[in-house]
Amino acid sequence: MTLHIFDLIAFTPREEFRSFPAAGHLTLTLVSHGKATLIINGKKVALSPPCLLLSSTHDKVEFCGGDKPAAKSFHFHPTFVNKSLTFERLADSDFREISDKHDNSLLNLFLTRHKFNNGMIHLLPQPFLRFSELFDLIAKETEMREGGRSLASFPFAPDARIKSGEPGLFRVRRYLIQILFLLQDEYACQTGSDALSGESVTDIVLDYIHGHYAEKITIETLCGLVYVNRTTLTRKFKARAGRAPIDYLLHYRLSVACELLTYSKLSISKIAESSGFLYETYFIRQFKAKIGITPAEYRQSEGFETLNMNESRILEEI
């Protein structure tokens, strides 16, 4: 059964750790204050706010009491991060495309448990404020009103999800990816993990593109991130990603545009802007050249269900 993209996320602004974590999802919980004891996979863990609690559908979490902690949770299916990611494929870790491998690595902390990762990450004041800001942005996008009540205030349920056609869905994904990047940085700082702190040039550039594709990005911008010249950056990036950085950026923006055309009612000009294209005419020209049809023609078709050869190749490469 194929999950619809708009059924893949939910936000719980007042987490009470009942029916926790959400079945079939990854859960990211921000605990701001209060004390509580949890049993995570048979081991007793004392919450020490401010902290982040990472869990998946495979974890068994039991609330054992204590002062009610102030916490909020964001639940998401791996497919929300990348359409190629499912729990089955995450378990196999068998990915051919560089972007799939990269996005898979962002979710490792939710799925792996060892002496350095019990699912809880303590936060200093500055990173806590940044995580809190991103959680608030997600909460704002997921607020829906019905009869004067915020549906997002209810526990994980279909009525707490973003409705089909909401452009805010794509902003939520951007905020989530930024959270995942910050999460890796925090884990690396606290554990001294060389694997995470010693990111390659390509990984850093991929992180930036996936989180900032809607903004103006130049080759100089990317070179400044990794302190190398454009020749070195292009060589290193192309060796791993199979294409030059700006070419990859174009393809990634087009993949975002395809999803917006399929799942939203935004105008073509607004989609161009939301995908990171400065001019609508340039967007249309690039879309036609890479996908094979115009954005308007794509929207009139059945989108992902009727991919032609060129379009399928573009999306698979992303």
Residue pairs with C-beta under 8 A, 6 or more apart in sequence:
3 77
3 79
4 164
5 79
5 80
5 83
5 169
5 259
5 263
6 161
6 162
6 163
6 164
6 166
6 169
6 263
7 158
7 161
8 25
8 76
8 77
8 79
8 80
8 161
9 74
9 75
9 76
9 77
9 80
9 142
9 161
9 162
9 169
9 172
10 22
10 25
10 74
10 75
10 142
10 156
10 157
10 160
10 161
11 72
11 73
11 74
11 75
11 138
11 139
11 142
11 152
11 160
12 72
12 73
12 74
12 75
12 152
12 154
12 155
12 156
12 160
13 72
13 139
13 152
13 153
14 71
14 72
14 153
15 29
15 69
15 71
15 72
15 73
16 63
16 68
16 155
17 36
17 38
17 61
17 63
17 71
18 63
18 155
19 155
19 156
20 27
20 55
20 61
20 63
20 73
21 27
21 55
21 56
21 57
21 59
21 61
21 75
22 57
22 73
22 75
22 156
23 57
24 57
24 77
24 87
25 56
25 57
25 75
25 76
25 77
25 156
26 54
26 55
26 56
26 57
26 75
26 76
26 77
26 78
26 107
26 110
27 53
27 54
27 55
27 56
27 73
27 74
27 75
28 52
28 53
28 54
28 73
28 74
28 75
28 76
28 110
28 179
29 52
29 53
29 54
29 55
29 71
29 72
29 73
29 74
30 50
30 52
30 71
30 72
30 73
30 131
30 132
30 135
31 47
31 49
31 50
31 51
31 52
31 53
31 69
31 70
31 71
32 49
32 50
32 69
32 70
32 71
32 128
32 132
33 49
33 50
33 69
33 70
34 47
34 49
34 66
34 67
34 68
34 69
34 70
34 71
35 46
35 47
35 48
35 49
35 66
35 67
35 69
36 46
36 47
36 63
36 64
36 65
36 66
36 67
36 68
36 69
37 44
37 45
37 46
37 47
37 64
37 65
37 66
38 44
38 45
38 46
38 47
38 53
38 61
38 62
38 63
38 64
39 45
39 60
39 61
39 62
39 64
40 55
40 59
40 60
40 61
40 118
40 119
41 59
41 60
41 61
41 113
42 60
43 118
44 64
45 118
45 119
45 120
47 53
47 66
47 69
47 120
48 120
48 122
49 69
49 70
50 122
50 123
50 125
50 128
51 120
51 121
51 122
51 123
52 120
52 121
52 123
52 131
52 183
52 186
53 71
53 119
53 120
54 109
54 110
54 119
54 120
54 121
54 183
55 61
55 110
55 119
56 110
56 111
57 87
58 111
59 119
72 135
72 139
74 135
74 138
74 176
75 156
76 176
78 85
78 86
78 87
78 90
78 107
79 85
79 86
80 173
80 176
81 103
81 106
81 107
81 173
81 176
81 177
81 180
82 99
82 100
82 103
82 104
84 95
84 97
84 100
84 103
85 100
85 103
85 104
85 107
89 95
89 104
90 104
90 107
90 111
91 111
93 104
95 101
95 104
97 316
97 317
97 318
98 202
98 206
98 240
98 241
98 242
99 206
99 241
99 252
99 318
102 203
102 206
102 207
102 210
103 210
106 177
106 180
106 181
106 184
107 180
109 117
109 121
109 183
109 184
109 187
113 119
116 191
116 193
117 187
117 191
121 183
121 186
121 187
121 190
122 190
123 131
123 186
127 182
127 186
130 182
131 179
131 182
134 175
134 178
134 179
134 182
135 179
137 171
137 175
138 172
138 175
138 176
139 152
141 162
141 166
141 168
141 169
141 171
141 172
141 175
142 152
142 160
142 161
142 162
142 168
142 172
143 150
143 151
143 152
144 150
144 151
144 152
144 159
144 162
144 163
145 151
146 159
151 159
151 160
152 160
154 160
162 168
162 169
162 172
164 263
165 263
165 264
165 265
166 264
167 260
167 264
167 266
167 270
167 274
169 263
169 264
170 256
170 259
170 260
170 264
170 274
174 211
174 214
177 210
177 211
178 211
181 207
181 211
184 196
185 196
187 193
187 196
188 196
188 197
189 197
199 207
200 236
200 240
201 226
201 228
201 232
201 233
201 236
201 237
202 236
202 237
202 239
202 240
202 241
204 225
204 226
205 222
205 225
205 226
205 233
205 237
205 245
206 241
208 217
208 221
208 222
208 225
209 217
209 222
209 245
209 248
209 249
209 252
210 252
213 249
213 252
213 253
213 256
213 275
213 276
214 273
214 274
214 275
214 276
215 276
216 276
216 278
217 249
217 276
219 230
219 233
219 234
219 245
219 246
220 230
222 233
222 245
223 229
223 230
223 233
226 233
228 236
233 245
234 244
234 245
237 244
237 245
237 248
238 244
241 248
242 317
243 251
243 317
249 276
250 286
250 290
251 290
251 314
251 317
251 318
252 318
253 275
253 276
253 277
254 275
254 286
254 287
254 290
254 291
254 314
254 318
255 314
255 315
255 318
256 274
256 275
256 276
257 271
257 272
257 275
257 277
257 283
257 287
257 295
258 291
258 298
258 303
258 304
258 311
258 315
260 266
260 271
260 274
260 275
261 271
261 295
261 298
261 299
261 303
262 299
262 303
262 304
264 271
266 274
268 280
268 283
268 284
268 295
268 296
269 280
271 283
271 295
272 279
272 280
272 282
272 283
272 284
275 283
277 283
277 286
283 295
284 294
284 295
287 293
287 294
287 295
287 298
288 294
290 310
290 314
291 298
291 308
291 310
291 311
291 314
292 308
292 309
292 310
292 311
293 301
293 308
293 311
298 311
304 315
307 315
